Amino acid sequence: MFDENEYSRWIKSAYKTIQSAYNDLRNSDYNWSCFKAHQAAEKAIKSILWGVGKPRTSHSLVHLIRYLAEELHASVPEEVNEACIILSKFYTITRYPDAWSEGMPEEYFSAGEAEEAIKLARLVLEWAEELWKKLLGKESS
């Protein structure tokens, strides 16, 4: 029923992506750090979905987490939902100059935003790992 290899592939990629977000933060590439935080959270949610054989192609964390909750009858903590709402906003505006009336994305993000985005993404990653353990019957104590 569960595809542990597919789950593992996605969650490992999520952690590599969050590490890349940290690197961008250190290099003052704050827009990319925010985008990669979104990507890490997306991969974490998709790790569960792929692991249970219900993959989804959406990039909206809001819709992915809702789909996961409905399909798996899983309870999603409010702070994870809130993280998904905030991080979803970083999917497009972090990358495309035409998302802004003037300038480019590199001018619109701060170190504080990047730090917060990484923190929120880590919350989603940790929640996904705990959910996977529950699904496998390996709840941590």
NUVOKE-105674 format. One record per atom (N, C-alpha, C): residue number from 1; residue in three letters; atom name; x, y, z. Coordinates in steps of 0.05 Angstrom, whole numbers. Atoms other than C-alpha are relative to their C-alpha. Example, Ala and Ser with C-alpha at 12.3 -4.5 7.8 and 13.67 -1.06 7.14 Angstrom:
<atoms>
+-----+---------+-------+--------+--------+--------+
! num ! residuo ! atomo !     c1 !     c2 !     c3 !
+-----+---------+-------+--------+--------+--------+
!   1 !     ala !     N !     18 !    -24 !      0 !
!   1 !     ala !    CA !    246 !    -90 !    156 !
!   1 !     ala !     C !     18 !     24 !      0 !
!   2 !     ser !     N !    -16 !    -24 !     -1 !
!   2 !     ser !    CA !    273 !    -21 !    143 !
!   2 !     ser !     C !    -15 !     22 !     14 !
+-----+---------+-------+--------+--------+--------+
</atoms>
This chain:
<atoms>
+-----+---------+-------+--------+--------+--------+
! num ! residuo ! atomo !     c1 !     c2 !     c3 !
+-----+---------+-------+--------+--------+--------+
!   1 !     met !     N !     16 !    -24 !      0 !
!   1 !     met !    CA !      0 !      0 !      0 !
!   1 !     met !     C !     17 !     25 !      0 !
!   2 !     phe !     N !    -17 !    -24 !     -2 !
!   2 !     phe !    CA !     56 !     49 !     17 !
!   2 !     phe !     C !     25 !     -4 !    -17 !
!   3 !     asp !     N !    -24 !      0 !     16 !
!   3 !     asp !    CA !    113 !     66 !    -29 !
!   3 !     asp !     C !     22 !     16 !     15 !
!   4 !     glu !     N !    -20 !    -13 !    -17 !
!   4 !     glu !    CA !    170 !     81 !     20 !
!   4 !     glu !     C !     23 !     12 !    -17 !
!   5 !     asn !     N !    -21 !    -10 !     17 !
!   5 !     asn !    CA !    220 !     90 !    -36 !
!   5 !     asn !     C !     -7 !     27 !    -12 !
!   6 !     glu !     N !      9 !    -25 !     12 !
!   6 !     glu !    CA !    179 !    144 !    -69 !
!   6 !     glu !     C !     -2 !     22 !     21 !
!   7 !     tyr !     N !      1 !    -20 !    -22 !
!   7 !     tyr !    CA !    165 !    179 !     -3 !
!   7 !     tyr !     C !     29 !     10 !      6 !
!   8 !     ser !     N !    -28 !     -7 !     -7 !
!   8 !     ser !    CA !    240 !    177 !     13 !
!   8 !     ser !     C !     13 !     18 !    -21 !
!   9 !     arg !     N !    -11 !    -16 !     22 !
!   9 !     arg !    CA !    259 !    205 !    -55 !
!   9 !     arg !     C !    -10 !     29 !      3 !
!  10 !     trp !     N !     11 !    -27 !     -1 !
!  10 !     trp !    CA !    213 !    265 !    -46 !
!  10 !     trp !     C !      8 !     15 !     26 !
!  11 !     ile !     N !     -7 !    -13 !    -25 !
!  11 !     ile !    CA !    228 !    279 !     28 !
!  11 !     ile !     C !     30 !      8 !      0 !
!  12 !     lys !     N !    -28 !     -7 !      2 !
!  12 !     lys !    CA !    303 !    276 !     15 !
!  12 !     lys !     C !      4 !     25 !    -17 !
!  13 !     ser !     N !     -1 !    -24 !     18 !
!  13 !     ser !    CA !    294 !    326 !    -42 !
!  13 !     ser !     C !     -9 !     25 !     15 !
!  14 !     ala !     N !     10 !    -22 !    -16 !
!  14 !     ala !    CA !    254 !    370 !      5 !
!  14 !     ala !     C !     22 !     11 !     19 !
!  15 !     tyr !     N !    -22 !     -9 !    -18 !
!  15 !     tyr !    CA !    312 !    372 !     55 !
!  15 !     tyr !     C !     23 !     12 !    -16 !
!  16 !     lys !     N !    -21 !    -13 !     16 !
!  16 !     lys !    CA !    363 !    387 !      0 !
!  16 !     lys !     C !     -9 !     28 !     -9 !
!  17 !     thr !     N !     10 !    -26 !      8 !
!  17 !     thr !    CA !    318 !    444 !    -23 !
!  17 !     thr !     C !      0 !     20 !     22 !
!  18 !     ile !     N !      0 !    -18 !    -22 !
!  18 !     ile !    CA !    312 !    473 !     46 !
!  18 !     ile !     C !     29 !      9 !      6 !
!  19 !     gln !     N !    -28 !     -7 !     -3 !
!  19 !     gln !    CA !    388 !    470 !     51 !
!  19 !     gln !     C !      9 !     22 !    -20 !
!  20 !     ser !     N !     -5 !    -19 !     21 !
!  20 !     ser !    CA !    392 !    508 !    -14 !
!  20 !     ser !     C !    -12 !     28 !      7 !
!  21 !     ala !     N !     13 !    -25 !     -9 !
!  21 !     ala !    CA !    344 !    560 !     15 !
!  21 !     ala !     C !     17 !     14 !     21 !
!  22 !     tyr !     N !    -19 !    -11 !    -19 !
!  22 !     tyr !    CA !    392 !    569 !     74 !
!  22 !     tyr !     C !     24 !     13 !    -14 !
!  23 !     asn !     N !    -22 !    -11 !     15 !
!  23 !     asn !    CA !    449 !    579 !     25 !
!  23 !     asn !     C !     -7 !     26 !    -13 !
!  24 !     asp !     N !      9 !    -25 !     12 !
!  24 !     asp !    CA !    410 !    632 !    -12 !
!  24 !     asp !     C !     -3 !     22 !     21 !
!  25 !     leu !     N !      2 !    -20 !    -22 !
!  25 !     leu !    CA !    395 !    667 !     54 !
!  25 !     leu !     C !     27 !     11 !      7 !
!  26 !     arg !     N !    -27 !     -9 !     -7 !
!  26 !     arg !    CA !    469 !    669 !     71 !
!  26 !     arg !     C !     12 !     18 !    -22 !
!  27 !     asn !     N !    -10 !    -16 !     23 !
!  27 !     asn !    CA !    483 !    698 !      1 !
!  27 !     asn !     C !    -17 !     24 !     -6 !
!  28 !     ser !     N !     18 !    -23 !      3 !
!  28 !     ser !    CA !    429 !    751 !      9 !
!  28 !     ser !     C !    -18 !     -2 !    -24 !
!  29 !     asp !     N !     19 !      5 !     22 !
!  29 !     asp !    CA !    387 !    720 !    -47 !
!  29 !     asp !     C !    -27 !     -7 !     13 !
!  30 !     tyr !     N !     24 !      4 !    -17 !
!  30 !     tyr !    CA !    324 !    729 !     -6 !
!  30 !     tyr !     C !    -24 !    -10 !    -15 !
!  31 !     asn !     N !     23 !      9 !     16 !
!  31 !     asn !    CA !    273 !    720 !    -61 !
!  31 !     asn !     C !      3 !    -30 !     -6 !
!  32 !     trp !     N !     -4 !     29 !      6 !
!  32 !     trp !    CA !    304 !    653 !    -80 !
!  32 !     trp !     C !     -2 !    -17 !     25 !
!  33 !     ser !     N !      3 !     15 !    -25 !
!  33 !     ser !    CA !    307 !    632 !     -8 !
!  33 !     ser !     C !    -30 !     -4 !      6 !
!  34 !     cys !     N !     29 !      2 !     -4 !
!  34 !     cys !    CA !    232 !    646 !     -2 !
!  34 !     cys !     C !    -13 !    -20 !    -19 !
!  35 !     phe !     N !     10 !     19 !     19 !
!  35 !     phe !    CA !    217 !    609 !    -66 !
!  35 !     phe !     C !      8 !    -29 !      7 !
!  36 !     lys !     N !     -8 !     28 !     -7 !
!  36 !     lys !    CA !    258 !    548 !    -45 !
!  36 !     lys !     C !    -13 !    -10 !     25 !
!  37 !     ala !     N !     15 !      8 !    -23 !
!  37 !     ala !    CA !    224 !    548 !     22 !
!  37 !     ala !     C !    -28 !    -11 !     -8 !
!  38 !     his !     N !     26 !     10 !     11 !
!  38 !     his !    CA !    158 !    541 !    -16 !
!  38 !     his !     C !      4 !    -27 !    -13 !
!  39 !     gln !     N !     -6 !     25 !     14 !
!  39 !     gln !    CA !    189 !    486 !    -59 !
!  39 !     gln !     C !      5 !    -23 !     20 !
!  40 !     ala !     N !     -5 !     20 !    -21 !
!  40 !     ala !    CA !    213 !    448 !      3 !
!  40 !     ala !     C !    -26 !    -10 !     12 !
!  41 !     ala !     N !     26 !      7 !    -12 !
!  41 !     ala !    CA !    144 !    450 !     34 !
!  41 !     ala !     C !    -17 !    -16 !    -20 !
!  42 !     glu !     N !     15 !     14 !     21 !
!  42 !     glu !    CA !    113 !    429 !    -32 !
!  42 !     glu !     C !      9 !    -29 !     -3 !
!  43 !     lys !     N !    -11 !     27 !      3 !
!  43 !     lys !    CA !    160 !    369 !    -38 !
!  43 !     lys !     C !     -7 !    -17 !     25 !
!  44 !     ala !     N !      6 !     15 !    -25 !
!  44 !     ala !    CA !    146 !    350 !     35 !
!  44 !     ala !     C !    -29 !    -11 !     -1 !
!  45 !     ile !     N !     28 !      8 !      2 !
!  45 !     ile !    CA !     70 !    348 !     23 !
!  45 !     ile !     C !     -2 !    -22 !    -22 !
!  46 !     lys !     N !      2 !     19 !     22 !
!  46 !     lys !    CA !     80 !    312 !    -43 !
!  46 !     lys !     C !     14 !    -27 !      7 !
!  47 !     ser !     N !    -12 !     25 !     -8 !
!  47 !     ser !    CA !    125 !    261 !     -9 !
!  47 !     ser !     C !    -21 !    -19 !     12 !
!  48 !     ile !     N !     21 !     16 !    -11 !
!  48 !     ile !    CA !     65 !    237 !     30 !
!  48 !     ile !     C !    -19 !    -10 !    -22 !
!  49 !     leu !     N !     19 !      7 !     22 !
!  49 !     leu !    CA !     19 !    239 !    -31 !
!  49 !     leu !     C !     12 !    -22 !    -18 !
!  50 !     trp !     N !    -13 !     20 !     16 !
!  50 !     trp !    CA !     69 !    200 !    -73 !
!  50 !     trp !     C !      2 !    -26 !     15 !
!  51 !     gly !     N !     -4 !     24 !    -16 !
!  51 !     gly !    CA !     82 !    152 !    -16 !
!  51 !     gly !     C !    -26 !    -17 !      4 !
!  52 !     val !     N !     25 !     14 !     -3 !
!  52 !     val !    CA !      8 !    134 !    -11 !
!  52 !     val !     C !    -13 !     -5 !    -27 !
!  53 !     gly !     N !     11 !      6 !     26 !
!  53 !     gly !    CA !     -3 !    130 !    -86 !
!  53 !     gly !     C !    -21 !     20 !     -9 !
!  54 !     lys !     N !     19 !    -20 !      8 !
!  54 !     lys !    CA !    -43 !    194 !    -93 !
!  54 !     lys !     C !     14 !     27 !     -8 !
!  55 !     pro !     N !    -16 !    -24 !      7 !
!  55 !     pro !    CA !      5 !    243 !   -128 !
!  55 !     pro !     C !    -18 !     22 !    -11 !
!  56 !     arg !     N !     15 !    -24 !     10 !
!  56 !     arg !    CA !    -18 !    313 !   -147 !
!  56 !     arg !     C !     21 !     18 !    -13 !
!  57 !     thr !     N !    -18 !    -17 !     14 !
!  57 !     thr !    CA !     13 !    362 !   -195 !
!  57 !     thr !     C !     -2 !     30 !      7 !
!  58 !     ser !     N !      4 !    -28 !     -8 !
!  58 !     ser !    CA !    -11 !    427 !   -163 !
!  58 !     ser !     C !     25 !     11 !     14 !
!  59 !     his !     N !    -22 !    -13 !    -14 !
!  59 !     his !    CA !     39 !    478 !   -136 !
!  59 !     his !     C !    -12 !     17 !     23 !
!  60 !     ser !     N !     13 !    -15 !    -22 !
!  60 !     ser !    CA !    -12 !    510 !    -88 !
!  60 !     ser !     C !      1 !    -17 !     25 !
!  61 !     leu !     N !     -2 !     15 !    -25 !
!  61 !     leu !    CA !      6 !    488 !    -18 !
!  61 !     leu !     C !    -27 !     -1 !     14 !
!  62 !     val !     N !     27 !     -2 !    -11 !
!  62 !     val !    CA !    -64 !    510 !      4 !
!  62 !     val !     C !    -16 !    -24 !    -10 !
!  63 !     his !     N !     16 !     21 !     12 !
!  63 !     his !    CA !    -96 !    461 !    -44 !
!  63 !     his !     C !     12 !    -28 !      5 !
!  64 !     leu !     N !    -13 !     26 !     -5 !
!  64 !     leu !    CA !    -44 !    406 !    -35 !
!  64 !     leu !     C !     -6 !    -10 !     28 !
!  65 !     ile !     N !      5 !      8 !    -28 !
!  65 !     ile !    CA !    -53 !    405 !     41 !
!  65 !     ile !     C !    -29 !     -8 !      4 !
!  66 !     arg !     N !     29 !      7 !     -2 !
!  66 !     arg !    CA !   -129 !    405 !     34 !
!  66 !     arg !     C !     -5 !    -27 !    -13 !
!  67 !     tyr !     N !      3 !     25 !     14 !
!  67 !     tyr !    CA !   -126 !    348 !    -16 !
!  67 !     tyr !     C !     11 !    -23 !     18 !
!  68 !     leu !     N !    -11 !     20 !    -17 !
!  68 !     leu !    CA !    -80 !    309 !     30 !
!  68 !     leu !     C !    -18 !     -6 !     24 !
!  69 !     ala !     N !     18 !      4 !    -23 !
!  69 !     ala !    CA !   -126 !    320 !     90 !
!  69 !     ala !     C !    -25 !    -16 !     -8 !
!  70 !     glu !     N !     24 !     13 !      9 !
!  70 !     glu !    CA !   -187 !    298 !     51 !
!  70 !     glu !     C !      5 !    -29 !     -8 !
!  71 !     glu !     N !     -6 !     27 !     10 !
!  71 !     glu !    CA !   -155 !    237 !     17 !
!  71 !     glu !     C !      8 !    -19 !     23 !
!  72 !     leu !     N !    -11 !     17 !    -21 !
!  72 !     leu !    CA !   -121 !    211 !     80 !
!  72 !     leu !     C !    -16 !      2 !     26 !
!  73 !     his !     N !     16 !     -5 !    -25 !
!  73 !     his !    CA !   -173 !    235 !    131 !
!  73 !     his !     C !     20 !      8 !     22 !
!  74 !     ala !     N !    -21 !     -8 !    -19 !
!  74 !     ala !    CA !   -113 !    268 !    165 !
!  74 !     ala !     C !     -7 !     28 !     12 !
!  75 !     ser !     N !      3 !    -25 !    -13 !
!  75 !     ser !    CA !   -116 !    324 !    215 !
!  75 !     ser !     C !     25 !     17 !     -5 !
!  76 !     val !     N !    -22 !    -18 !      5 !
!  76 !     val !    CA !    -73 !    383 !    195 !
!  76 !     val !     C !      0 !     22 !     21 !
!  77 !     pro !     N !     -1 !    -22 !    -20 !
!  77 !     pro !    CA !    -51 !    429 !    252 !
!  77 !     pro !     C !     -3 !     27 !    -12 !
!  78 !     glu !     N !      5 !    -27 !     10 !
!  78 !     glu !    CA !    -71 !    501 !    245 !
!  78 !     glu !     C !     26 !     14 !     -8 !
!  79 !     glu !     N !    -25 !    -14 !      7 !
!  79 !     glu !    CA !      2 !    524 !    245 !
!  79 !     glu !     C !     11 !    -11 !    -27 !
!  80 !     val !     N !     -9 !     10 !     26 !
!  80 !     val !    CA !     16 !    478 !    185 !
!  80 !     val !     C !    -17 !     12 !    -22 !
!  81 !     asn !     N !     18 !    -13 !     20 !
!  81 !     asn !    CA !    -45 !    505 !    148 !
!  81 !     asn !     C !      9 !     29 !     -4 !
!  82 !     glu !     N !     -8 !    -28 !      2 !
!  82 !     glu !    CA !    -22 !    576 !    163 !
!  82 !     glu !     C !     27 !      2 !    -15 !
!  83 !     ala !     N !    -25 !      0 !     15 !
!  83 !     ala !    CA !     49 !    560 !    139 !
!  83 !     ala !     C !     -4 !     -4 !    -30 !
!  84 !     cys !     N !      6 !      4 !     28 !
!  84 !     cys !    CA !     20 !    534 !     74 !
!  84 !     cys !     C !    -12 !     24 !    -13 !
!  85 !     ile !     N !     12 !    -25 !     11 !
!  85 !     ile !    CA !    -21 !    597 !     64 !
!  85 !     ile !     C !     22 !     21 !     -5 !
!  86 !     ile !     N !    -22 !    -20 !      3 !
!  86 !     ile !    CA !     40 !    642 !     75 !
!  86 !     ile !     C !     19 !     -8 !    -22 !
!  87 !     leu !     N !    -19 !      9 !     19 !
!  87 !     leu !    CA !     88 !    600 !     34 !
!  87 !     leu !     C !    -10 !     -1 !    -29 !
!  88 !     ser !     N !     12 !      1 !     27 !
!  88 !     ser !    CA !     40 !    593 !    -25 !
!  88 !     ser !     C !      4 !     26 !    -15 !
!  89 !     lys !     N !     -3 !    -26 !     12 !
!  89 !     lys !    CA !     48 !    667 !    -37 !
!  89 !     lys !     C !     27 !      5 !    -13 !
!  90 !     phe !     N !    -27 !     -3 !     10 !
!  90 !     phe !    CA !    121 !    657 !    -54 !
!  90 !     phe !     C !      5 !    -15 !    -26 !
!  91 !     tyr !     N !     -4 !     16 !     24 !
!  91 !     tyr !    CA !    110 !    613 !   -115 !
!  91 !     tyr !     C !      7 !     16 !    -25 !
!  92 !     thr !     N !     -4 !    -15 !     25 !
!  92 !     thr !    CA !    107 !    666 !   -169 !
!  92 !     thr !     C !     15 !     27 !      4 !
!  93 !     ile !     N !    -11 !    -27 !     -3 !
!  93 !     ile !    CA !    125 !    735 !   -141 !
!  93 !     ile !     C !     30 !      1 !      6 !
!  94 !     thr !     N !    -29 !      1 !     -6 !
!  94 !     thr !    CA !    194 !    712 !   -120 !
!  94 !     thr !     C !     17 !     -2 !    -25 !
!  95 !     arg !     N !    -15 !      7 !     24 !
!  95 !     arg !    CA !    214 !    696 !   -192 !
!  95 !     arg !     C !     -4 !     18 !    -24 !
!  96 !     tyr !     N !      6 !    -13 !     25 !
!  96 !     tyr !    CA !    181 !    739 !   -244 !
!  96 !     tyr !     C !     -3 !     31 !      3 !
!  97 !     pro !     N !      1 !    -29 !     -2 !
!  97 !     pro !    CA !    193 !    814 !   -255 !
!  97 !     pro !     C !    -28 !     11 !     -6 !
!  98 !     asp !     N !     27 !    -10 !      7 !
!  98 !     asp !    CA !    123 !    822 !   -285 !
!  98 !     asp !     C !    -20 !     -4 !     22 !
!  99 !     ala !     N !     18 !      2 !    -23 !
!  99 !     ala !    CA !     93 !    803 !   -218 !
!  99 !     ala !     C !      0 !     27 !     16 !
! 100 !     trp !     N !     -2 !    -26 !    -13 !
! 100 !     trp !    CA !    113 !    873 !   -196 !
! 100 !     trp !     C !     -4 !     23 !    -20 !
! 101 !     ser !     N !      4 !    -22 !     19 !
! 101 !     ser !    CA !     94 !    940 !   -226 !
! 101 !     ser !     C !     26 !     13 !     -8 !
! 102 !     glu !     N !    -26 !    -11 !      6 !
! 102 !     glu !    CA !    167 !    963 !   -223 !
! 102 !     glu !     C !     21 !    -18 !     12 !
! 103 !     gly !     N !    -23 !     15 !    -12 !
! 103 !     gly !    CA !    235 !    932 !   -209 !
! 103 !     gly !     C !     -1 !    -29 !     -6 !
! 104 !     met !     N !     -2 !     29 !      3 !
! 104 !     met !    CA !    249 !    859 !   -201 !
! 104 !     met !     C !     -3 !    -13 !     27 !
! 105 !     pro !     N !      4 !     14 !    -25 !
! 105 !     pro !    CA !    236 !    806 !   -148 !
! 105 !     pro !     C !     23 !      3 !     20 !
! 106 !     glu !     N !    -24 !     -2 !    -17 !
! 106 !     glu !    CA !    307 !    812 !   -121 !
! 106 !     glu !     C !     -1 !     25 !     18 !
! 107 !     glu !     N !      1 !    -25 !    -15 !
! 107 !     glu !    CA !    288 !    881 !    -94 !
! 107 !     glu !     C !    -22 !     -1 !     22 !
! 108 !     tyr !     N !     24 !      0 !    -17 !
! 108 !     tyr !    CA !    226 !    860 !    -55 !
! 108 !     tyr !     C !     -1 !    -18 !     24 !
! 109 !     phe !     N !     -1 !     19 !    -22 !
! 109 !     phe !    CA !    248 !    809 !     -4 !
! 109 !     phe !     C !     22 !      6 !     20 !
! 110 !     ser !     N !    -20 !     -6 !    -21 !
! 110 !     ser !    CA !    285 !    815 !     62 !
! 110 !     ser !     C !     10 !    -25 !     13 !
! 111 !     ala !     N !    -12 !     23 !    -16 !
! 111 !     ala !    CA !    328 !    771 !    106 !
! 111 !     ala !     C !    -21 !    -11 !     19 !
! 112 !     gly !     N !     20 !      9 !    -19 !
! 112 !     gly !    CA !    272 !    769 !    157 !
! 112 !     gly !     C !    -22 !    -17 !    -13 !
! 113 !     glu !     N !     20 !     17 !     15 !
! 113 !     glu !    CA !    222 !    743 !    105 !
! 113 !     glu !     C !     12 !    -27 !     -7 !
! 114 !     ala !     N !    -12 !     25 !      8 !
! 114 !     ala !    CA !    271 !    691 !     81 !
! 114 !     ala !     C !      3 !    -19 !     25 !
! 115 !     glu !     N !     -2 !     16 !    -25 !
! 115 !     glu !    CA !    285 !    668 !    153 !
! 115 !     glu !     C !    -27 !    -12 !      8 !
! 116 !     glu !     N !     26 !      9 !     -7 !
! 116 !     glu !    CA !    211 !    663 !    167 !
! 116 !     glu !     C !    -10 !    -22 !    -19 !
! 117 !     ala !     N !      9 !     20 !     20 !
! 117 !     ala !    CA !    197 !    625 !    102 !
! 117 !     ala !     C !     14 !    -27 !      6 !
! 118 !     ile !     N !    -14 !     25 !     -6 !
! 118 !     ile !    CA !    251 !    574 !    120 !
! 118 !     ile !     C !    -11 !    -13 !     25 !
! 119 !     lys !     N !     11 !     10 !    -25 !
! 119 !     lys !    CA !    223 !    567 !    190 !
! 119 !     lys !     C !    -27 !    -14 !     -6 !
! 120 !     leu !     N !     26 !     12 !      6 !
! 120 !     leu !    CA !    153 !    554 !    162 !
! 120 !     leu !     C !      3 !    -25 !    -17 !
! 121 !     ala !     N !     -4 !     24 !     17 !
! 121 !     ala !    CA !    179 !    505 !    110 !
! 121 !     ala !     C !      9 !    -24 !     18 !
! 122 !     arg !     N !     -9 !     21 !    -18 !
! 122 !     arg !    CA !    215 !    466 !    165 !
! 122 !     arg !     C !    -23 !    -11 !     16 !
! 123 !     leu !     N !     24 !     10 !    -15 !
! 123 !     leu !    CA !    150 !    462 !    204 !
! 123 !     leu !     C !    -16 !    -20 !    -17 !
! 124 !     val !     N !     14 !     18 !     18 !
! 124 !     val !    CA !    116 !    431 !    143 !
! 124 !     val !     C !     15 !    -26 !     -4 !
! 125 !     leu !     N !    -17 !     25 !      4 !
! 125 !     leu !    CA !    174 !    382 !    132 !
! 125 !     leu !     C !     -2 !    -18 !     25 !
! 126 !     glu !     N !      1 !     16 !    -25 !
! 126 !     glu !    CA !    174 !    360 !    205 !
! 126 !     glu !     C !    -28 !    -13 !      3 !
! 127 !     trp !     N !     27 !     11 !     -2 !
! 127 !     trp !    CA !     98 !    351 !    204 !
! 127 !     trp !     C !     -4 !    -23 !    -20 !
! 128 !     ala !     N !      3 !     21 !     20 !
! 128 !     ala !    CA !    102 !    310 !    140 !
! 128 !     ala !     C !     14 !    -25 !      9 !
! 129 !     glu !     N !    -15 !     24 !    -10 !
! 129 !     glu !    CA !    154 !    264 !    171 !
! 129 !     glu !     C !    -16 !    -14 !     22 !
! 130 !     glu !     N !     16 !     12 !    -22 !
! 130 !     glu !    CA !    111 !    254 !    233 !
! 130 !     glu !     C !    -25 !    -14 !    -11 !
! 131 !     leu !     N !     24 !     12 !     12 !
! 131 !     leu !    CA !     49 !    240 !    190 !
! 131 !     leu !     C !      8 !    -26 !    -13 !
! 132 !     trp !     N !     -9 !     24 !     13 !
! 132 !     trp !    CA !     88 !    189 !    149 !
! 132 !     trp !     C !      4 !    -22 !     21 !
! 133 !     lys !     N !     -4 !     20 !    -21 !
! 133 !     lys !    CA !    109 !    153 !    213 !
! 133 !     lys !     C !    -27 !    -10 !     11 !
! 134 !     lys !     N !     26 !      9 !     -9 !
! 134 !     lys !    CA !     37 !    152 !    236 !
! 134 !     lys !     C !    -13 !    -19 !    -20 !
! 135 !     leu !     N !     12 !     17 !     21 !
! 135 !     leu !    CA !     14 !    124 !    170 !
! 135 !     leu !     C !     12 !    -28 !      0 !
! 136 !     leu !     N !    -14 !     26 !      0 !
! 136 !     leu !    CA !     66 !     69 !    176 !
! 136 !     leu !     C !     -4 !    -15 !     26 !
! 137 !     gly !     N !      3 !     12 !    -27 !
! 137 !     gly !    CA !     46 !     55 !    248 !
! 137 !     gly !     C !     24 !      2 !     17 !
! 138 !     lys !     N !    -26 !     -4 !    -15 !
! 138 !     lys !    CA !    113 !     80 !    274 !
! 138 !     lys !     C !     -1 !     26 !     15 !
! 139 !     glu !     N !      1 !    -26 !    -15 !
! 139 !     glu !    CA !     89 !    138 !    316 !
! 139 !     glu !     C !     23 !      3 !     19 !
! 140 !     ser !     N !    -21 !     -5 !    -20 !
! 140 !     ser !    CA !    144 !    170 !    355 !
! 140 !     ser !     C !    -13 !      7 !     26 !
! 141 !     ser !     N !     12 !     -5 !    -27 !
! 141 !     ser !    CA !    134 !    176 !    429 !
! 141 !     ser !     C !      8 !     26 !     11 !
+-----+---------+-------+--------+--------+--------+
</atoms>
